[in-house]
Amino acid sequence: MATSKVEGSSSLRHAFGGVLSVFILLLIGVVAFSIRLFSVIKYESVIHEFDPYFNYRVTQFLSKNGIYDFWNWFDDRTWYPLGRVIGGTVYPGLTLTAGTMWKLANSLNIPLSVETVCVFTAPIFSAFAAWATYLLTKEVKGTGAGITAAAILAMVPSYISRSVAGSYDNEAVAIFALIFTFYLYIKTLNTGSLFYATLNSLAYFYMVCSWGGYTFIINLIPMHVLLCIVTGRYSSRLYIAYAPLVVLGTLLAALVPVVGFNAVMTSEHFGSFLVFIIIHVVALVYYIKGILTPRLFKVATTLVLTVGIAVCAVVVAILVALVASSPTKGWSGRSLSLLDPTYASKYIPIIASVSEHQPPTWPSYFMDINVLAFLVPAGIVACFLPLSDASSFAVLYLVTSVYFSGVMVRLMLVLAPAACIMSGIALSEAFGVLTRSMKFHITKYFECSHTEAPAKLGESTSTESSAPLENMTKSDTTEKPEVARKEKVARRKQKKEKELTENAHVKPVSAKKEKRPLVLPLEASIVSVFLLIVLGGLYVLHCVWAAAEAYSAPSIVLTSHSHDGLHVFDDFREAYAWLRHNTEVDDKVASWWDYGYQTTAMANRTVIVDNNTWNNTHIATVGTAMSSPEKAAWEIFNSLDVKYVLVVFGGLVGYPSDDINKFLWMVRIGGGVFPHIKEADYLKDGQYRVDAQATHTMLNCLMYKLSYYRFVETDGKGFDRVRRYEIGKKHFKLTHFEEVFTTHHWMVRIYKLKPQKNRIRGKSRKSKLGSKSTSSKSGGMTHKNPWN
Amino acid sequence: MECRLPFSLVVFCLVILSSTVRSELVISSVEKFVDLHSHIVRVVSFLKVENQGPYDVSEFVLAFPDAQAKNLATMLVIYLEEGKIIYSEFPTSSTKPKSKQSNMTFYPVTLPKKLEKGKTAGLDVYVVLTNLLKPLPKEITQAESQLLVYTDNIYYTSPYHIRNQSIVFRLPGRIESYSEYSEMRLVESELRYGPFEEQPPFSYSPVVVHFENNNSFAVASNFVQEIEISHWGNVQVTEQYTIIHGGAHLKNGFSRIDYQANPSMSGASSFRTLVARLPPMSHSVYYRDEIGNISTSHLRGDSQGTQLEMELRFPMFGGWKISFSIGYSLPLHDFLFESDAGNNVLNITFGSSIEEIVVENQIVRVVLPQGSKDISVKSRFPTKKSQELKYSHLDIVGRPVVVLEKDNVVPEHKRYFQVYIYYKFNNIFLLGKAMMLILGIFLLFLMCILYMHADLALSKTSSWEEETEGRK
């Protein structure tokens, strides 16, 4: 009778626990979604930054023209006159996801604009990512750790920085895909089910569609497989988890146009094939070991090893020769810069010029993962108690992602889930130990004070107190068989075990005395729990602050708080709106590549270069034009059919990321292709300066002139608020360009190329006018420049 | 050639009209005021009409040259008897005179009661004209002022004999030049010609005024207004504008430094803000364009109405274009009334909410709730009407949309014109969507329950499980 009652109450508790965890997960999803809405509330529902504008534009095209036109889309509004095959050069996962969501909403007659769907894609997928984290961590370390990890991931600042509402970038869906792929891998590894293996390949396919970071998966999983094999943990489950993934996954990956044959031809994927071969060899060895006697097996091993080593040496030699014959050794530039952090800055200025490709600083770790940095070691320790296939994977994932995040700021994003999983495990384990010892002390206290209390009371309290433990320590085999554990094991054969459990219940004091050493003192555990809660609270506060203040700015609208209230700088959109409405549809606009995506998306005008930096020469051409004197620049731009030149200038309001600050990259990239641009000509004491000490070349290049044209008239001195000094050359006239538009805060200035002049004047006069613009400036002005 | 045409025409018309009944009327005095303050030309003429014929007359004909008739946005005729307004009308039907050479358009006005012989009556004619002010020069720099040319007939164009008449031009500022006549007077910004006495019908003599006018030349080339009715109590209005500065084009580019350093001198003809007057109780107002919210706007509300001051993304210079949309919500009970026979009457004010703007083409789309029937539209002026369906917010059969289209809309339309839309709607349809959602979620749960209870596995899972358990 008593057991049936116990069983009933425990199944009820299970049901209750299930509902509770579903409810908690739902709330975690809500938190993950809503913490990312600060950008919409504080600013507006708008696409952020640079790349999201391109994705938005592609999604618009997809929703308007359908999937087949999308695959065949040749975009003639960018990279003029080359154009760009969008369908074959873009990771389509994000666009297809948002396009599908939009289509679904519209087929249900829910009037959502494409923009709205795009803005909210990232928050929605953050919620999915949190749930995927729950699943993954649950596979590694149980439900408690899963829920904790999901809660932590829901608000980790590193992930928030890439997935606030409006940040419509590949990473938004890719992190979900990454975690989910890992989950399915671990799930397959734990179950050995071919069903999950197939799902895993599909999830991997989705990841390949979404982000170039899929190479992380296809290298990490083989590493883990190799680790398992080396540590002697090979099993058929491992084989099922890995072999279908490589075969199906590679086939599926090759279906994505942007990857195509890269899936089998580039070095990033070779590791997986190598491990694929190894796992088959190992499987064969295990099979042979099974059918041979130990003695015969030894003979076979020596035979195979001698032959095998010889063959391997040949194969490796061929491989090395093949790889070495390709110029980048088969590795793409971004991947190479991962392995050799100094590679990019040495050889590829275009990669090094992107701020998110720089290595992170220590404060950025604290900013992005905050207290997780301290919890991660504890999590690693917990993963080793005991070490399972799944927990070894979690550790490996963490270690590799820590390395990669040290190479590139952007890859901090890959570290974040690993850190969350580890911290979730650490917190959950710590809470488990602490609450268990608290419970132990409390029950002991109860029993001391109620010595005469009937056994029934003790029974009910002990079962009650141990029930939640059951959830938390389900996979924890180091725990001594506790009352609850016995109950769980014995659930099927309840009747036989009846006496045993009752025995345990009758004398729980003696049972607990045995494992006293594992129990912490009551005070210490209470204080520790309190401290952990404070730590969690600090983390939450930091995350909310980061979401609200640090990572929500859309970067196309800037705000500043001054003594007379909020000031909005909406200059970018002012300029783009002007271009959109007041220039011809087919006019070409030249600007530095940062503004290419925005110009095509917001102004709907053809650009010369954009953020998809696929053609270095073309970018170098624009860089050269910007760093050339006016006449040479005019000729370059004219040869590209450019009608308008757009420059971003922050000197009036102190906007630091303007074109003068990016100028060094224009010179470097331009000079890398066109040797007549020499960086030394622009440097004074090893620095790019535009003040009175600046070089002659610097003060006469197009970028300087377009930025500072008539700037001196604003305050009479020409004080640049970004560089914090007065500019070098204050009064000059433009000969080949005319100002057509400048925004309210001067942040964007648009110039038009003047039409070619008629040949009226004498040749000598003309050449003077063109090449020596310093001497051709207005006569009345005084020359202050030292070289004159 | 063109100059000579009116004269020959006048003679021709005279011949034709002398035989008709019209000649019995004589205009004893006309005073015409031409208001040239904005880009919309407003002409008020005060006429005194005398019946000299032997019969009572019931019709009066207003004549306009085709150039004006083409750009005539609206016209209001007020009939006065002994100084009291007894009738007003918006004439809309026009006729061409029988003569083929005529470049005139006639608007017959039916008098409310017959003008008896020998009697005199007053007629006030209020005419709104667009597109008649031409910039000269056509291109100006940022520092220059905008100069406009207005051409008109110095005599009142009428098929009747006029005894005494004068014309007054009210100008916004400096006058560059004007036609010289002997009877003329320039007082400050008022240019008066006349009085001229005893002029035959269709007398013509051109008058040209060249003057400075820096008022905002906002022309909406396209204006789409969508009014969505919800019987839950809300009216959602969305207005999409494409606005062009219709004045003299900007030459030599725009210089921000000149514009900022000396705002009064530079860019005098440009405009930076537009003011929209929204109905009272407007709420949830937004102002944005295709690339996002436009953050520079002010909203002031009082019981009279809500005023939305919209700063455009950039100052508008001649020839520049911009597009944006505004939207707002209104309480339904201010606009929807019940008439007899269970009809709902929706009362819409036609026209743009932006002040002093010419709309070249306006489309009003009234989205009625799903399930509306027996729709009919009543308007006091001719519009192109059509109906279509719109699907939104989980619609199944779609919402009927009444589409009204009209060219050349001026602020006067907003003031005087209403559109009434009658339709029947059963409030039970309001519950339809709620029921649909409930049913949908119920089905979802039902499917979940079924899935959890059904065993979809091909093999006996339980036995396999036991097998593996056993192996352990």
HADDOCK unambig.tbl for C-alpha pairs under 7 A between the chains (distance, minus, plus):
assign (segid A and resid 44 and name CA) (segid B and resid 293 and name CA) 6.89 0.50 0.50
assign (segid A and resid 46 and name CA) (segid B and resid 292 and name CA) 6.03 0.50 0.50
assign (segid A and resid 108 and name CA) (segid B and resid 394 and name CA) 5.69 0.50 0.50
assign (segid A and resid 109 and name CA) (segid B and resid 391 and name CA) 5.96 0.50 0.50
assign (segid A and resid 109 and name CA) (segid B and resid 392 and name CA) 4.82 0.50 0.50
assign (segid A and resid 109 and name CA) (segid B and resid 393 and name CA) 5.42 0.50 0.50
assign (segid A and resid 109 and name CA) (segid B and resid 394 and name CA) 4.61 0.50 0.50
assign (segid A and resid 109 and name CA) (segid B and resid 395 and name CA) 6.01 0.50 0.50
assign (segid A and resid 110 and name CA) (segid B and resid 392 and name CA) 5.66 0.50 0.50
assign (segid A and resid 110 and name CA) (segid B and resid 393 and name CA) 4.65 0.50 0.50
assign (segid A and resid 110 and name CA) (segid B and resid 394 and name CA) 5.58 0.50 0.50
assign (segid A and resid 111 and name CA) (segid B and resid 392 and name CA) 5.45 0.50 0.50
assign (segid A and resid 111 and name CA) (segid B and resid 393 and name CA) 6.09 0.50 0.50
assign (segid A and resid 574 and name CA) (segid B and resid 313 and name CA) 5.16 0.50 0.50
assign (segid A and resid 574 and name CA) (segid B and resid 314 and name CA) 6.13 0.50 0.50
assign (segid A and resid 581 and name CA) (segid B and resid 321 and name CA) 5.47 0.50 0.50
assign (segid A and resid 581 and name CA) (segid B and resid 322 and name CA) 5.76 0.50 0.50
assign (segid A and resid 582 and name CA) (segid B and resid 320 and name CA) 5.81 0.50 0.50
assign (segid A and resid 582 and name CA) (segid B and resid 321 and name CA) 6.04 0.50 0.50
assign (segid A and resid 602 and name CA) (segid B and resid 291 and name CA) 6.08 0.50 0.50
assign (segid A and resid 714 and name CA) (segid B and resid 257 and name CA) 6.89 0.50 0.50
assign (segid A and resid 739 and name CA) (segid B and resid 253 and name CA) 6.07 0.50 0.50
assign (segid A and resid 739 and name CA) (segid B and resid 254 and name CA) 6.76 0.50 0.50
assign (segid A and resid 739 and name CA) (segid B and resid 255 and name CA) 6.65 0.50 0.50
assign (segid A and resid 740 and name CA) (segid B and resid 253 and name CA) 4.04 0.50 0.50
assign (segid A and resid 740 and name CA) (segid B and resid 254 and name CA) 4.84 0.50 0.50
assign (segid A and resid 740 and name CA) (segid B and resid 255 and name CA) 6.73 0.50 0.50
assign (segid A and resid 741 and name CA) (segid B and resid 253 and name CA) 6.77 0.50 0.50
assign (segid A and resid 741 and name CA) (segid B and resid 254 and name CA) 5.22 0.50 0.50
assign (segid A and resid 741 and name CA) (segid B and resid 255 and name CA) 6.41 0.50 0.50
assign (segid A and resid 742 and name CA) (segid B and resid 255 and name CA) 6.76 0.50 0.50
assign (segid A and resid 742 and name CA) (segid B and resid 256 and name CA) 5.54 0.50 0.50
